[in-house]
Amino acid sequence: MVGANNRELGRSAEAFAGLAECQAAVTRLREKVAGARVLLTMPDAAGNWTWRLEIEGRAVAVAGRRYLRHRECQYNLSQFLAAVPVAQLAVGMMNRPRSRSLPARGPEGGRSTRADREDEGHALLRKVGRAPVGSR
């Protein structure tokens, strides 16, 4: 999944044979994200952090990169969680960059703000039992 700036927010933990299987996995993720188990780990000796989402004991999404700081990893996870319910699902393969002159649109066609996405991501983190450091 990529954000409005085309930066990766997260990726599937598995590969799919085709577009239909990928779309079905995204639909399942949307339906079950509130019950997902969040794992923040430091898997390497260099001290880099990463995150993983599990649904029903199966990894479904992972961070697209590693983070030097725990809070950066948490922030990226919150951005991913906030984007899951509102992400646009591609009907086919797309390779068209959005014109920089066109504003990004949020739910119901309204302007989406970074603060809105952060609040939604933090709410989902609290719901799955992983409140971010320094959250309200």
C-alpha positions as CSV (number, residue, x, y, z in Angstrom):
1,M,0.0,0.0,0.0
2,V,1.3,3.4,-0.9
3,G,0.3,6.8,0.5
4,A,-0.7,9.9,-1.5
5,N,3.0,10.7,-2.0
6,N,3.6,7.2,-3.4
7,R,5.7,6.2,-0.5
8,E,5.2,2.7,0.8
9,L,3.2,2.4,4.0
10,G,3.3,-1.4,4.2
11,R,3.1,-4.5,2.1
12,S,1.5,-7.9,2.1
13,A,3.3,-10.7,4.0
14,E,2.7,-13.1,1.1
15,A,2.8,-13.1,-2.7
16,F,-0.3,-13.8,-4.8
17,A,-0.8,-15.7,-8.0
18,G,-2.9,-12.9,-9.5
19,L,-4.8,-9.7,-9.0
20,A,-8.0,-11.4,-7.9
21,E,-6.3,-13.1,-5.0
22,C,-4.6,-9.9,-4.0
23,Q,-7.9,-8.0,-4.0
24,A,-9.5,-10.7,-1.9
25,A,-6.6,-10.4,0.6
26,V,-7.1,-6.6,0.8
27,T,-10.8,-7.1,1.4
28,R,-10.1,-9.6,4.2
29,L,-7.6,-7.1,5.8
30,R,-10.2,-4.3,5.7
31,E,-12.8,-6.5,7.4
32,K,-10.5,-7.8,10.1
33,V,-8.0,-5.1,10.7
34,A,-9.6,-4.1,14.0
35,G,-8.9,-7.5,15.4
36,A,-5.3,-7.7,14.1
37,R,-2.4,-8.5,16.4
38,V,0.4,-6.0,16.1
39,L,4.0,-7.0,16.5
40,L,6.8,-4.5,16.7
41,T,10.2,-6.3,16.7
42,M,13.9,-5.6,16.4
43,P,14.9,-8.6,14.3
44,D,18.5,-7.7,13.6
45,A,21.6,-7.0,15.6
46,A,21.8,-3.4,14.1
47,G,18.9,-2.4,16.3
48,N,16.4,-1.7,13.4
49,W,12.7,-1.9,14.1
50,T,10.0,-3.4,11.9
51,W,6.3,-4.2,12.3
52,R,4.0,-7.0,11.3
53,L,0.2,-7.5,11.5
54,E,-1.3,-10.9,12.1
55,I,-4.9,-12.0,11.7
56,E,-6.0,-15.3,13.1
57,G,-2.4,-16.3,13.7
58,R,-1.3,-15.5,10.1
59,A,1.0,-12.7,9.0
60,V,-1.0,-10.5,6.6
61,A,1.0,-7.2,6.4
62,V,4.6,-6.1,7.1
63,A,6.6,-2.9,7.1
64,G,8.2,-2.2,3.8
65,R,11.4,-1.2,5.4
66,R,13.2,-1.1,8.8
67,Y,13.4,1.8,11.1
68,L,16.2,3.2,13.3
69,R,13.8,4.3,16.0
70,H,10.9,2.5,17.7
71,R,8.7,5.7,17.5
72,E,9.3,5.8,13.7
73,C,8.2,2.2,13.4
74,Q,5.1,3.0,15.4
75,Y,4.3,6.1,13.4
76,N,4.6,4.1,10.1
77,L,2.3,1.4,11.5
78,S,-0.3,4.0,12.6
79,Q,-0.2,5.5,9.0
80,F,-0.7,2.0,7.5
81,L,-3.6,1.2,9.9
82,A,-5.3,4.6,9.2
83,A,-5.0,4.0,5.4
84,V,-6.4,0.4,5.3
85,P,-10.1,1.4,5.7
86,V,-9.9,4.3,3.2
87,A,-7.4,2.9,0.6
88,Q,-8.7,2.8,-3.0
89,L,-8.5,-0.7,-4.3
90,A,-7.3,-0.9,-7.9
91,V,-9.6,-2.5,-10.4
92,G,-6.7,-3.4,-12.7
93,M,-3.0,-2.8,-12.9
94,M,-2.3,0.9,-12.7
95,N,0.8,2.8,-13.5
96,R,-0.4,6.4,-13.7
97,P,1.1,9.0,-11.3
98,R,-1.3,11.5,-9.9
99,S,-0.8,15.0,-11.2
100,R,0.8,17.2,-8.6
101,S,-1.8,19.9,-9.3
102,L,-4.6,17.7,-8.2
103,P,-5.3,17.5,-4.5
104,A,-5.4,14.2,-2.7
105,R,-9.0,13.4,-1.7
106,G,-10.1,11.7,1.6
107,P,-13.3,9.9,2.4
108,E,-16.4,11.3,0.8
109,G,-14.3,13.4,-1.5
110,G,-13.2,15.8,1.3
111,R,-9.6,16.9,1.8
112,S,-7.7,14.3,3.9
113,T,-5.2,15.7,6.4
114,R,-2.2,14.1,8.0
115,A,-3.6,14.8,11.4
116,D,-6.8,12.9,10.5
117,R,-4.8,9.9,9.4
118,E,-2.7,10.0,12.5
119,D,-5.7,10.2,14.8
120,E,-7.3,7.2,13.0
121,G,-4.1,5.2,13.1
122,H,-3.6,5.9,16.8
123,A,-7.3,4.9,17.5
124,L,-6.7,1.6,15.7
125,L,-3.5,1.0,17.6
126,R,-5.4,1.6,20.9
127,K,-8.1,-0.8,19.7
128,V,-5.7,-3.6,19.1
129,G,-3.9,-2.9,22.4
130,R,-0.8,-1.1,21.1
131,A,-1.2,2.6,22.0
132,P,1.7,4.6,20.5
133,V,4.2,6.2,22.9
134,G,3.0,9.7,23.9
135,S,-0.5,9.2,22.6
136,R,-3.5,10.8,24.2
